[in-house]
Amino acid sequence: MKHIPIDEDICCNDVIQYIFDLNKLDIEIYQILKKIKKTRPQTLSKKLSRERSTIYRSLQKLNKVGLCTKKTNKIKTGGYYYTYEINNSEKIKKNLEHCIENWYKKMKDTLQEL
């Protein structure tokens, strides 16, 4: 986890970025997902002028930390494709609170050893 400058104003995206160790592109993709709710990696790749593999890595990271969900969609003629959709804000908030509480407990326990 990176250092959060407590003497400066911070926004929700700052907290999400620090807690989940996200980079600038991850946050940009997260913000786009918040607006459009659901998309395919190819769409994001074109929109952001980035390689599809780069977009996939960011989406996998967002999925891993619980900010979005990956869905498999079947094609009638055979095959499948993935879509990613943003998780609801209440689920994200609870996940963040859980991470913050765990971090706080670990820091308190560590201080006891001092």
C-alpha positions in Angstrom: 0.0 0.0 0.0 1.3 3.5 -0.9 1.4 6.4 1.5 -1.8 8.5 1.7 -0.9 12.1 2.3 -3.3 12.9 5.2 -2.5 16.7 5.1 -4.0 16.9 1.6 -7.6 16.6 0.4 -8.3 13.1 -0.9 -11.2 11.7 -2.9 -12.7 8.2 -3.2 -10.6 7.3 -6.2 -7.5 8.2 -4.2 -8.5 5.8 -1.4 -9.3 3.0 -3.9 -6.0 3.6 -5.6 -4.0 3.5 -2.4 -5.8 0.6 -0.8 -5.8 -1.7 -3.8 -2.4 -0.5 -5.2 -3.9 0.5 -8.6 -2.1 2.5 -11.2 -3.3 5.4 -13.3 -4.7 3.2 -16.1 -6.5 1.0 -13.6 -8.3 4.0 -12.1 -9.1 5.3 -15.6 -10.7 2.0 -16.6 -12.5 1.9 -13.2 -14.0 5.4 -13.9 -15.1 4.4 -17.4 -16.7 1.3 -16.0 -18.6 3.4 -13.4 -20.1 5.4 -16.2 -21.0 2.7 -18.7 -21.6 -0.1 -16.2 -20.6 -3.0 -18.6 -18.2 -3.4 -21.5 -15.9 -5.6 -23.4 -12.1 -5.3 -23.2 -11.9 -4.6 -27.0 -14.1 -1.6 -26.5 -11.9 -0.2 -23.8 -8.8 -1.0 -25.9 -10.1 1.2 -28.8 -11.4 3.9 -26.5 -8.1 4.3 -24.6 -5.8 3.5 -27.6 -4.1 0.8 -25.6 -3.2 -2.8 -26.4 -5.9 -5.3 -25.5 -3.5 -7.3 -23.3 -2.8 -4.1 -21.2 -6.5 -3.6 -20.8 -7.0 -7.2 -19.8 -4.3 -6.9 -17.1 -6.0 -3.9 -15.6 -9.5 -5.5 -15.7 -8.1 -8.6 -14.1 -6.6 -6.5 -11.3 -10.0 -4.6 -10.8 -11.8 -8.0 -10.8 -9.3 -9.4 -8.2 -9.8 -6.6 -5.8 -13.6 -6.7 -6.2 -14.3 -3.5 -8.1 -15.7 -5.3 -11.1 -17.0 -8.7 -12.2 -16.0 -10.8 -15.2 -18.9 -12.5 -17.1 -18.6 -15.1 -19.8 -21.0 -14.7 -22.7 -21.7 -17.5 -25.1 -22.0 -16.9 -28.8 -24.8 -18.9 -30.5 -22.6 -20.0 -33.4 -19.9 -21.2 -31.0 -17.3 -19.7 -28.8 -17.6 -17.1 -26.1 -16.5 -13.6 -25.1 -16.0 -11.7 -21.8 -17.6 -8.6 -20.5 -16.7 -6.7 -17.3 -19.2 -4.8 -15.2 -18.7 -2.6 -12.2 -19.8 -3.9 -8.9 -22.4 -2.0 -7.0 -21.1 0.9 -4.8 -22.3 -0.7 -1.6 -20.3 -3.9 -2.3 -17.2 -1.8 -3.1 -17.7 0.3 0.0 -17.9 -2.8 2.3 -14.8 -4.3 0.6 -12.9 -1.0 1.2 -14.1 -0.9 4.8 -13.0 -4.5 5.4 -9.5 -3.7 4.0 -9.1 -0.6 6.1 -10.2 -2.4 9.2 -7.7 -5.3 8.6 -4.9 -2.8 7.9 -5.8 -0.9 11.1 -5.8 -4.1 13.2 -2.4 -5.1 11.7 -0.9 -1.7 12.5 -2.2 -1.8 16.1 -0.9 -5.3 16.6 2.5 -4.3 15.2 2.6 -1.3 17.5 2.1 -3.6 20.5 5.4 -5.3 19.6 7.2 -2.0 19.7 
